[in-house]
Amino acid sequence: HILNQKDLNMRQRRWLELLSYYDCEIRYHPRKENVVADALSRKEREPLRVRAFVMTIGLDLHKQILNAQTEAKKLKNIKKEDVG
C-alpha cells in the first residue's frame, strides 16, 4: 500500500502530493474483491470492428447548396399539397 511504504520513488511522491490537496479516503481492495477494476483492465479477446465513413466536401459546396435551394424554389418543383 502506497501510504504505508517507507521508500517511495519520485512518481509515487508526486501522486501523494497531488492527492494531499483533496479531502478523500483511499481504501485498499484485494484483487479478488476488486472485480470491477479487474474486468475493466483486461484486454478484449477480439478487436472490435469499426466501420468508417469518409465524406469529401468539395470547395464549391456553398455554391451547390445555393443552386439546389434556388432550383427547389421554382414553381415547377414545388409539390401541391392539400392543406384543407
Backbone as JSON Lines, residues from 0, in Angstrom:
{"i":0,"aa":"H","n":[0.85,-1.17,0.0],"ca":[0.0,0.0,0.0],"c":[0.89,1.23,0.0]}
{"i":1,"aa":"I","n":[0.59,2.17,-0.84],"ca":[1.48,3.32,-1.04],"c":[1.6,4.21,0.19]}
{"i":2,"aa":"L","n":[0.55,4.3,0.99],"ca":[0.59,5.17,2.17],"c":[1.44,4.59,3.3]}
{"i":3,"aa":"N","n":[1.69,3.29,3.27],"ca":[2.46,2.65,4.34],"c":[3.91,2.36,3.95]}
{"i":4,"aa":"Q","n":[4.3,2.67,2.75],"ca":[5.67,2.39,2.3],"c":[6.64,3.42,2.85]}
{"i":5,"aa":"K","n":[7.84,2.95,3.16],"ca":[8.88,3.86,3.66],"c":[9.59,4.56,2.52]}
{"i":6,"aa":"D","n":[9.98,3.81,1.52],"ca":[10.73,4.37,0.4],"c":[9.82,4.49,-0.82]}
{"i":7,"aa":"L","n":[9.63,5.71,-1.27],"ca":[8.79,5.97,-2.44],"c":[9.65,6.53,-3.56]}
{"i":8,"aa":"N","n":[9.31,6.18,-4.78],"ca":[10.02,6.79,-5.9],"c":[9.4,8.16,-6.18]}
{"i":9,"aa":"M","n":[9.99,8.88,-7.11],"ca":[9.55,10.25,-7.38],"c":[8.11,10.3,-7.89]}
{"i":10,"aa":"R","n":[7.74,9.36,-8.71],"ca":[6.38,9.34,-9.24],"c":[5.36,9.13,-8.12]}
{"i":11,"aa":"Q","n":[5.66,8.2,-7.24],"ca":[4.76,7.96,-6.1],"c":[4.66,9.19,-5.2]}
{"i":12,"aa":"R","n":[5.77,9.86,-4.99],"ca":[5.76,11.08,-4.17],"c":[4.9,12.16,-4.81]}
{"i":13,"aa":"R","n":[5.02,12.32,-6.13],"ca":[4.2,13.33,-6.83],"c":[2.72,12.99,-6.7]}
{"i":14,"aa":"W","n":[2.38,11.71,-6.85],"ca":[0.98,11.31,-6.72],"c":[0.46,11.59,-5.31]}
{"i":15,"aa":"L","n":[1.26,11.26,-4.32],"ca":[0.83,11.53,-2.94],"c":[0.68,13.02,-2.69]}
{"i":16,"aa":"E","n":[1.58,13.81,-3.25],"ca":[1.45,15.26,-3.09],"c":[0.17,15.77,-3.75]}
{"i":17,"aa":"L","n":[-0.11,15.28,-4.95],"ca":[-1.33,15.67,-5.65],"c":[-2.57,15.27,-4.86]}
{"i":18,"aa":"L","n":[-2.58,14.06,-4.34],"ca":[-3.73,13.57,-3.58],"c":[-3.9,14.3,-2.25]}
{"i":19,"aa":"S","n":[-2.83,14.85,-1.71],"ca":[-2.91,15.53,-0.42],"c":[-3.77,16.8,-0.49]}
{"i":20,"aa":"Y","n":[-3.99,17.34,-1.68],"ca":[-4.82,18.53,-1.83],"c":[-6.31,18.22,-1.71]}
{"i":21,"aa":"Y","n":[-6.66,16.95,-1.79],"ca":[-8.07,16.55,-1.77],"c":[-8.44,15.93,-0.43]}
{"i":22,"aa":"D","n":[-9.68,16.14,-0.05],"ca":[-10.21,15.52,1.15],"c":[-10.84,14.2,0.74]}
{"i":23,"aa":"C","n":[-10.05,13.15,0.8],"ca":[-10.55,11.85,0.34],"c":[-9.98,10.74,1.22]}
{"i":24,"aa":"E","n":[-10.58,9.59,1.08],"ca":[-10.12,8.41,1.81],"c":[-9.75,7.35,0.79]}
{"i":25,"aa":"I","n":[-8.55,6.85,0.89],"ca":[-8.07,5.83,-0.04],"c":[-8.16,4.48,0.66]}
{"i":26,"aa":"R","n":[-8.86,3.57,0.04],"ca":[-9.03,2.23,0.62],"c":[-8.4,1.2,-0.32]}
{"i":27,"aa":"Y","n":[-7.77,0.25,0.27],"ca":[-7.17,-0.84,-0.49],"c":[-8.18,-1.97,-0.63]}
{"i":28,"aa":"H","n":[-8.33,-2.48,-1.84],"ca":[-9.19,-3.63,-2.1],"c":[-8.33,-4.74,-2.69]}
{"i":29,"aa":"P","n":[-8.31,-5.9,-2.05],"ca":[-7.55,-7.01,-2.64],"c":[-8.07,-7.34,-4.03]}
{"i":30,"aa":"R","n":[-7.22,-7.89,-4.84],"ca":[-7.55,-8.15,-6.24],"c":[-8.82,-8.97,-6.42]}
{"i":31,"aa":"K","n":[-8.99,-9.99,-5.6],"ca":[-10.16,-10.86,-5.75],"c":[-11.46,-10.12,-5.46]}
{"i":32,"aa":"E","n":[-11.41,-9.12,-4.6],"ca":[-12.61,-8.36,-4.26],"c":[-12.88,-7.23,-5.25]}
{"i":33,"aa":"N","n":[-11.88,-6.82,-5.96],"ca":[-11.99,-5.67,-6.86],"c":[-12.27,-6.15,-8.28]}
{"i":34,"aa":"V","n":[-13.4,-6.82,-8.47],"ca":[-13.71,-7.44,-9.76],"c":[-14.04,-6.41,-10.84]}
{"i":35,"aa":"V","n":[-14.59,-5.27,-10.49],"ca":[-14.94,-4.26,-11.49],"c":[-13.69,-3.72,-12.15]}
{"i":36,"aa":"A","n":[-12.71,-3.33,-11.36],"ca":[-11.46,-2.81,-11.92],"c":[-10.74,-3.9,-12.7]}
{"i":37,"aa":"D","n":[-10.8,-5.13,-12.21],"ca":[-10.14,-6.23,-12.89],"c":[-10.76,-6.46,-14.26]}
{"i":38,"aa":"A","n":[-12.07,-6.41,-14.35],"ca":[-12.75,-6.61,-15.63],"c":[-12.43,-5.49,-16.61]}
{"i":39,"aa":"L","n":[-12.33,-4.27,-16.11],"ca":[-12.03,-3.14,-16.99],"c":[-10.59,-3.15,-17.47]}
{"i":40,"aa":"S","n":[-9.69,-3.76,-16.72],"ca":[-8.29,-3.73,-17.1],"c":[-7.91,-4.85,-18.08]}
{"i":41,"aa":"R","n":[-8.79,-5.79,-18.3],"ca":[-8.48,-6.89,-19.22],"c":[-8.64,-6.45,-20.66]}
{"i":42,"aa":"K","n":[-7.79,-7.01,-21.5],"ca":[-7.87,-6.7,-22.93],"c":[-9.01,-7.52,-23.55]}
{"i":43,"aa":"E","n":[-9.57,-6.96,-24.6],"ca":[-10.62,-7.7,-25.31],"c":[-9.98,-8.86,-26.07]}
{"i":44,"aa":"R","n":[-10.73,-9.92,-26.21],"ca":[-10.19,-11.08,-26.92],"c":[-10.13,-10.84,-28.42]}
{"i":45,"aa":"E","n":[-11.18,-10.24,-28.95],"ca":[-11.21,-9.93,-30.37],"c":[-11.37,-8.43,-30.53]}
{"i":46,"aa":"P","n":[-10.62,-7.84,-31.44],"ca":[-10.78,-6.39,-31.64],"c":[-12.16,-6.08,-32.22]}
{"i":47,"aa":"L","n":[-12.7,-4.96,-31.84],"ca":[-14.0,-4.54,-32.37],"c":[-13.85,-4.1,-33.81]}
{"i":48,"aa":"R","n":[-14.84,-4.42,-34.61],"ca":[-14.83,-3.98,-35.99],"c":[-15.4,-2.58,-36.06]}
{"i":49,"aa":"V","n":[-14.72,-1.74,-36.75],"ca":[-15.14,-0.35,-36.85],"c":[-15.4,-0.04,-38.31]}
{"i":50,"aa":"R","n":[-16.54,0.55,-38.55],"ca":[-16.85,1.0,-39.9],"c":[-16.66,2.5,-39.96]}
{"i":51,"aa":"A","n":[-15.93,2.92,-40.94],"ca":[-15.65,4.35,-41.07],"c":[-16.34,4.88,-42.32]}
{"i":52,"aa":"F","n":[-16.85,6.06,-42.21],"ca":[-17.48,6.73,-43.34],"c":[-16.7,8.0,-43.6]}
{"i":53,"aa":"V","n":[-16.22,8.12,-44.8],"ca":[-15.45,9.3,-45.16],"c":[-16.25,10.1,-46.17]}
{"i":54,"aa":"M","n":[-16.41,11.37,-45.9],"ca":[-17.15,12.23,-46.81],"c":[-16.21,13.35,-47.26]}
{"i":55,"aa":"T","n":[-16.08,13.47,-48.55],"ca":[-15.24,14.51,-49.1],"c":[-16.11,15.67,-49.52]}
{"i":56,"aa":"I","n":[-15.77,16.83,-49.05],"ca":[-16.53,18.03,-49.38],"c":[-15.72,18.85,-50.36]}
{"i":57,"aa":"G","n":[-16.34,19.15,-51.48],"ca":[-15.65,19.95,-52.48],"c":[-15.62,21.42,-52.1]}
{"i":58,"aa":"L","n":[-14.77,22.16,-52.77],"ca":[-14.63,23.58,-52.47],"c":[-15.85,24.38,-52.91]}
{"i":59,"aa":"D","n":[-16.64,23.82,-53.82],"ca":[-17.81,24.55,-54.31],"c":[-19.1,24.1,-53.61]}
{"i":60,"aa":"L","n":[-19.0,23.56,-52.42],"ca":[-20.17,23.08,-51.7],"c":[-21.18,24.2,-51.47]}
{"i":61,"aa":"H","n":[-20.71,25.37,-51.08],"ca":[-21.59,26.51,-50.83],"c":[-22.4,26.84,-52.09]}
{"i":62,"aa":"K","n":[-21.73,26.84,-53.23],"ca":[-22.39,27.15,-54.5],"c":[-23.41,26.06,-54.85]}
{"i":63,"aa":"Q","n":[-23.08,24.8,-54.58],"ca":[-24.0,23.71,-54.86],"c":[-25.26,23.82,-54.0]}
{"i":64,"aa":"I","n":[-25.09,24.19,-52.76],"ca":[-26.25,24.34,-51.86],"c":[-27.15,25.47,-52.34]}
{"i":65,"aa":"L","n":[-26.55,26.61,-52.7],"ca":[-27.35,27.74,-53.19],"c":[-28.11,27.38,-54.46]}
{"i":66,"aa":"N","n":[-27.46,26.68,-55.38],"ca":[-28.12,26.26,-56.62],"c":[-29.27,25.3,-56.33]}
{"i":67,"aa":"A","n":[-29.07,24.37,-55.42],"ca":[-30.13,23.42,-55.08],"c":[-31.31,24.12,-54.42]}
{"i":68,"aa":"Q","n":[-31.04,25.11,-53.56],"ca":[-32.12,25.86,-52.93],"c":[-32.89,26.68,-53.96]}
{"i":69,"aa":"T","n":[-32.19,27.31,-54.88],"ca":[-32.84,28.09,-55.93],"c":[-33.71,27.2,-56.81]}
{"i":70,"aa":"E","n":[-33.2,26.04,-57.17],"ca":[-33.95,25.11,-58.01],"c":[-35.19,24.6,-57.27]}
{"i":71,"aa":"A","n":[-35.08,24.36,-55.98],"ca":[-36.2,23.85,-55.2],"c":[-37.31,24.88,-55.08]}
{"i":72,"aa":"K","n":[-36.98,26.16,-55.15],"ca":[-37.97,27.23,-55.0],"c":[-38.74,27.5,-56.29]}
{"i":73,"aa":"K","n":[-38.3,26.96,-57.4],"ca":[-39.0,27.19,-58.67],"c":[-40.37,26.53,-58.61]}
{"i":74,"aa":"L","n":[-41.36,27.19,-59.24],"ca":[-42.74,26.71,-59.19],"c":[-42.9,25.29,-59.71]}
{"i":75,"aa":"K","n":[-42.15,24.93,-60.73],"ca":[-42.31,23.59,-61.3],"c":[-41.86,22.49,-60.34]}
{"i":76,"aa":"N","n":[-41.04,22.85,-59.35],"ca":[-40.53,21.85,-58.41],"c":[-41.28,21.83,-57.08]}
{"i":77,"aa":"I","n":[-42.22,22.75,-56.9],"ca":[-42.98,22.8,-55.66],"c":[-44.19,21.88,-55.79]}
{"i":78,"aa":"K","n":[-44.31,20.94,-54.87],"ca":[-45.42,20.0,-54.91],"c":[-46.65,20.66,-54.32]}
{"i":79,"aa":"K","n":[-47.79,20.4,-54.95],"ca":[-49.05,20.92,-54.43],"c":[-49.53,20.0,-53.33]}
{"i":80,"aa":"E","n":[-49.85,20.59,-52.21],"ca":[-50.33,19.81,-51.08],"c":[-51.75,20.22,-50.75]}
{"i":81,"aa":"D","n":[-52.53,19.28,-50.33],"ca":[-53.9,19.55,-49.9],"c":[-53.85,19.97,-48.43]}
{"i":82,"aa":"V","n":[-54.05,21.25,-48.19],"ca":[-53.99,21.77,-46.83],"c":[-55.38,21.96,-46.22]}
{"i":83,"aa":"G","n":[-56.42,21.6,-46.94],"ca":[-57.75,21.88,-46.5],"c":[-58.35,20.85,-45.68]}
